[in-house]
Amino acid sequence: MAFSDSSRQNNIIPSFLYSSSLLRAGSNNLKDSIINQNQNYSASSAASPLVSFNNDGEGAKRRFLVQSPHEGARKIEMYSPAFYAVGAAGGILSCSITHGAITPIDVVKCNMQVDPAKYKNTRTGFAVLLREQGAKGLYKGWAPTMIGYGAQGACKFGFYEFFKKYYSDIAGPEYAAKYKTLIYLAGSASSEFIADIALCPFEAVKVRVQTQPSFAKGLSDGLPKIVKSQGIRGLYKGIGPLWGRQIPYNMMKFTSYETIVELLYKHAIPTPKEQCSKPLQLGVSFAGGYIAGVLCAVVSHPADNLVSFLNNAQGVTIGDAVKKLGLWGLFTRGLPLRILMIGSLTGVQWSIYDSFKVFVGLPTTGGTSPPTPAKIDM
């Protein structure tokens, strides 16, 4: 049996990858109505207030509209430009706020990575910085941190939503359902590749400002200083290790999150997701994000050490970093602090991101296994 062209058109895969369609009848959050122009969908779609149909003369097309909580007449169409803009805006909020909040931890971590003899552990790292630079020293680099990770967040989340749909459409209904994990991996890797190009210049400034007190006061004087001495290439000197750190990190972040949230709703929470309260759903988002963050920290930590080392000095190589830190140090130097930092950061990021989606009327991310698409005989 095979899919007809019309069935492929009607079965848009991301509806179940997002696990947000097929809300039950009686939902108080969305209009309990559906416009059905195809008798084949009349019985199965009656309980799907998220799904509507239109006919443009070329055949019926499924469209997904989500009602805003503030205006009954205003809707955000799933996978529309407005939908991806929401993803980008949510990414800016979640990443800039969280990375800005943990700047003191990041300052200590970076100094431990580039000067392990002076900053031997977390406790002495905080003590040395407070003694030498005062409380202000713990917040050095906050501007490139918030701006850089805000730009990264816009690309990370916005393009993930885009690529997840794009690769699902390429795979088709049957294979996208069967190999959904590969869809998550491909979408997150593609989005992070772009996101790191936006982040890299700010990361270069951040590391120098945080680890070299005499280099610059912040972004406004640090960025021109690097460009003047090393050119634009100096801002992207760490792009290779940054991709090496962030792409595996993001693949783990999104794929494990989607999987963990699905498992939590399936095995730990007896109530179906659509019947859970919004606070409970956001609590699941935080729990799934925190667990995913711990896994992310372990996977990406060696590359994180390399990024800090390479951005700290001119003319050094990856070999120099391995020689100074050693293989064991490369994998473990600053790891406990980074697990604490990234676990908390990722959990809060997903909470902020999904809270913003709920605020504008969109469903939270993840939650149930995608159903097997029905096959239609030719």
C-alpha positions in Angstrom: 0.0 0.0 0.0 1.2 3.5 -0.7 0.4 7.1 0.1 -1.5 9.1 -2.4 -0.4 12.7 -3.2 -3.4 14.1 -1.5 -2.9 12.0 1.7 0.7 13.3 1.9 -0.7 16.8 1.6 -3.3 16.2 4.4 -0.9 14.4 6.8 1.5 17.1 7.8 3.9 15.4 10.1 4.8 18.1 12.6 1.3 18.0 13.9 2.2 14.9 15.9 5.9 15.7 16.4 4.8 18.7 18.4 2.3 16.6 20.2 -0.1 19.5 20.3 -2.9 18.7 17.9 -5.8 16.4 18.7 -6.8 18.2 21.9 -10.0 16.6 23.3 -13.4 18.1 22.8 -14.5 20.4 25.7 -11.1 22.2 26.0 -11.7 25.6 27.6 -8.6 27.1 25.9 -9.5 26.7 22.2 -12.6 27.0 20.1 -14.4 23.6 20.1 -15.2 23.6 16.4 -13.8 22.3 13.1 -14.5 23.0 9.5 -14.3 19.8 7.6 -14.5 19.6 3.9 -13.5 15.9 3.7 -15.8 13.2 4.9 -12.9 10.9 5.7 -11.9 13.3 8.5 -15.4 14.1 9.8 -15.4 11.4 12.5 -11.7 11.4 13.5 -11.2 15.1 13.5 -14.3 16.2 15.4 -12.3 16.4 18.7 -9.5 18.4 17.2 -10.2 22.1 17.7 -6.7 22.9 16.5 -7.3 21.6 13.0 -9.1 23.4 10.3 -9.4 23.0 6.5 -9.5 25.3 3.6 -9.8 24.7 -0.2 -7.9 26.8 -2.6 -9.1 25.1 -5.7 -6.2 22.7 -5.8 -7.4 20.3 -3.2 -8.0 20.3 0.6 -5.1 21.4 2.7 -4.8 21.0 6.4 -3.9 24.1 8.3 -3.1 24.4 12.0 -4.3 27.5 13.9 -3.7 28.2 17.5 -5.9 30.8 19.2 -4.3 33.5 21.2 -5.3 33.6 24.9 -5.8 37.4 24.7 -7.9 37.8 21.5 -10.5 35.3 20.4 -10.2 36.4 16.8 -6.4 36.4 16.7 -4.7 33.1 15.8 -1.2 31.9 15.2 -1.0 29.4 12.4 1.3 26.5 13.1 4.5 26.5 11.0 3.7 30.0 9.6 6.2 32.9 9.7 4.5 34.1 12.9 5.0 30.7 14.5 8.7 30.7 13.8 9.0 34.3 15.0 7.5 33.2 18.3 10.1 30.5 18.5 12.9 33.0 17.8 11.5 35.5 20.4 11.1 32.7 23.0 14.7 31.7 22.3 16.0 35.2 22.9 14.2 35.4 26.2 15.1 32.0 27.5 18.8 32.1 26.5 19.7 35.8 27.3 18.0 35.7 30.7 19.5 32.4 31.8 23.0 33.0 30.6 23.0 36.5 32.0 21.8 35.2 35.4 24.7 32.7 35.7 27.4 35.1 34.6 29.3 34.7 38.0 29.4 30.9 37.7 30.6 31.3 34.1 33.3 33.7 35.1 34.7 31.3 37.6 34.4 28.3 35.2 36.3 30.1 32.4 39.1 31.1 34.8 39.4 27.6 36.1 39.7 26.4 32.5 42.4 28.8 31.4 44.4 29.0 34.6 44.0 25.8 36.6 47.0 26.5 38.8 45.5 29.7 40.2 41.9 28.8 40.2 42.1 25.2 41.5 38.4 24.6 42.3 35.1 26.4 42.5 35.5 27.6 46.1 39.0 29.0 45.6 37.9 30.4 42.2 35.2 32.6 43.8 37.5 33.6 46.6 40.3 34.7 44.4 38.0 36.7 42.1 36.3 38.4 45.0 39.6 39.2 46.6 41.3 40.6 43.5 38.4 42.2 41.6 35.6 42.5 44.0 31.9 41.6 43.4 32.0 43.5 40.0 34.6 41.0 38.8 32.0 38.2 38.9 29.8 40.1 36.4 32.4 40.9 33.9 31.3 40.1 30.4 27.6 40.2 31.1 26.9 42.3 28.0 28.5 40.0 25.4 27.0 37.1 27.3 23.4 38.3 27.1 23.6 39.7 23.6 25.5 36.8 22.2 23.4 34.1 23.7 20.2 36.0 22.9 21.2 35.9 19.2 22.1 32.3 19.6 18.8 31.5 21.2 16.8 33.1 18.4 18.5 30.9 15.9 18.7 27.8 18.1 14.9 27.6 18.9 13.5 29.4 15.8 15.5 27.3 13.3 14.9 24.1 15.3 11.1 24.6 14.8 11.7 25.2 11.1 14.1 22.3 10.4 12.0 19.9 12.4 9.1 20.5 10.0 11.3 20.7 7.0 13.0 17.3 7.6 9.6 15.8 8.5 8.2 16.9 5.2 11.1 15.4 3.3 10.9 12.1 5.1 7.1 11.8 4.6 4.5 10.6 7.2 5.6 7.0 7.7 9.3 7.6 8.0 9.0 10.7 10.1 7.0 8.8 12.6 9.3 5.8 12.6 12.5 7.8 12.8 11.4 10.8 14.8 14.7 10.7 16.8 16.6 11.3 13.6 14.3 14.2 12.9 15.1 15.7 16.3 18.9 15.2 15.8 19.0 16.6 12.3 16.9 19.6 13.2 18.9 20.5 16.3 22.2 20.1 14.6 21.2 22.3 11.6 19.8 25.0 13.9 22.9 25.1 16.1 25.3 25.3 13.1 23.6 28.7 12.3 23.2 29.8 15.9 27.0 29.5 16.6 27.8 31.8 13.7 25.8 34.4 15.5 27.3 33.6 18.9 31.0 33.2 18.1 32.1 36.9 18.0 30.5 37.6 21.4 31.9 34.4 22.9 35.4 35.5 21.9 34.9 38.9 23.6 33.3 37.4 26.7 36.1 34.9 27.4 38.8 37.6 27.0 37.0 40.1 29.2 36.3 37.4 31.9 39.8 35.9 32.0 42.0 38.9 31.3 41.1 41.8 33.7 43.3 44.3 31.8 42.0 43.4 28.3 38.8 45.5 28.2 35.9 46.6 30.3 33.2 44.9 28.2 31.7 44.5 24.8 32.0 48.1 23.6 35.8 48.3 23.9 36.6 44.6 23.7 35.0 43.9 20.3 36.9 46.7 18.5 40.1 45.8 20.2 40.0 42.2 18.9 39.0 43.4 15.4 41.9 45.9 15.4 44.5 43.4 16.4 43.3 40.2 14.7 40.7 41.3 12.1 37.3 39.7 11.7 39.0 36.3 11.7 40.0 36.9 15.3 36.3 36.9 16.3 35.8 33.5 14.6 39.1 31.8 15.8 37.1 29.6 18.1 34.3 28.7 15.6 35.6 25.1 15.1 35.7 24.2 18.8 32.5 26.1 19.4 30.7 23.9 16.8 32.4 21.0 18.4 30.9 22.0 21.8 27.6 23.4 20.8 26.3 21.0 18.1 26.6 17.8 20.2 25.2 19.9 23.1 22.2 21.0 21.1 21.6 17.6 19.6 21.5 16.2 23.1 19.5 19.1 24.5 16.6 18.9 22.1 16.5 15.1 21.4 16.8 14.1 25.0 14.3 16.7 26.1 11.7 15.5 23.6 12.3 11.9 24.6 12.3 12.6 28.4 9.1 14.7 28.3 7.4 12.0 26.2 8.5 9.3 28.7 7.4 11.4 31.7 3.9 11.8 30.3 3.8 8.2 29.3 5.0 6.6 32.5 5.2 9.1 35.4 2.1 11.2 34.9 -1.2 9.2 34.8 -3.1 12.1 33.2 -2.9 12.7 29.5 -1.0 15.9 28.7 -4.0 17.8 27.3 -5.8 17.2 30.6 -2.9 18.4 32.7 -2.8 22.0 34.1 -0.5 24.5 32.5 1.7 24.7 35.7 2.1 21.0 35.7 3.0 21.0 32.0 5.6 23.7 32.6 6.9 21.7 35.6 7.4 18.8 33.2 9.3 21.2 30.9 11.7 22.1 33.7 12.3 18.5 34.8 12.9 17.4 31.2 15.1 20.3 30.6 17.2 19.8 33.7 17.9 16.1 33.0 18.7 17.0 29.4 21.0 19.7 30.6 23.1 17.3 32.7 23.6 15.1 29.7 24.5 18.1 27.5 27.2 19.2 30.0 29.0 15.9 30.0 28.9 15.5 26.2 30.1 19.0 25.3 32.6 19.7 28.2 35.9 18.8 26.4 35.1 21.2 23.6 34.0 23.9 26.2 37.5 23.7 27.7 39.1 24.1 24.3 36.9 27.2 23.5 38.0 28.9 26.7 41.6 28.0 26.2 41.8 29.1 22.5 40.0 32.4 23.1 42.2 33.3 26.0 45.5 33.8 24.1 46.8 34.4 20.6 48.7 31.7 18.7 47.7 28.7 20.8 46.5 25.5 19.3 44.3 22.6 20.3 47.5 20.6 20.9 48.7 23.3 23.3 45.5 23.0 25.2 45.7 19.2 25.4 49.3 19.4 26.5 48.6 21.9 29.3 45.3 20.5 30.6 45.9 16.8 29.8 43.3 14.5 28.5 41.8 13.9 32.0 41.7 17.6 32.7 40.2 18.3 29.3 37.2 16.1 30.2 36.9 16.9 33.9 38.3 20.4 34.6 35.3 22.5 35.8 32.8 19.7 35.0 31.0 19.6 38.3 30.4 23.3 38.2 29.3 23.1 34.6 26.8 20.3 35.3 25.3 22.5 38.0 25.3 25.4 35.7 24.0 23.8 32.5 21.4 21.5 34.3 19.8 24.5 35.9 20.2 26.7 32.9 18.6 24.2 30.5 15.7 23.5 32.8 14.9 27.1 33.2 15.4 27.8 29.5 12.8 25.2 28.6 10.4 26.6 31.2 10.8 30.2 29.9 10.5 29.0 26.3 7.3 26.9 26.9 5.9 29.6 29.1 6.2 32.1 26.3 4.6 29.7 23.8 1.7 29.2 26.3 1.4 33.0 26.7 0.8 33.5 23.0 -1.5 30.6 22.7 0.8 27.8 21.5 1.1 24.4 23.1 4.2 23.3 25.1 6.9 21.3 23.4 6.8 17.5 23.4 4.6 15.2 25.4 3.3 12.1 23.5 4.5 9.6 21.0 3.5 10.4 17.4 0.7 8.1 16.2 1.3 5.9 13.2 -0.1 7.6 10.1 -3.0 5.7 8.6 -2.1 4.1 5.2 -4.4 4.8 2.3 -4.9 2.5 -0.6 -4.4 3.9 -4.1 
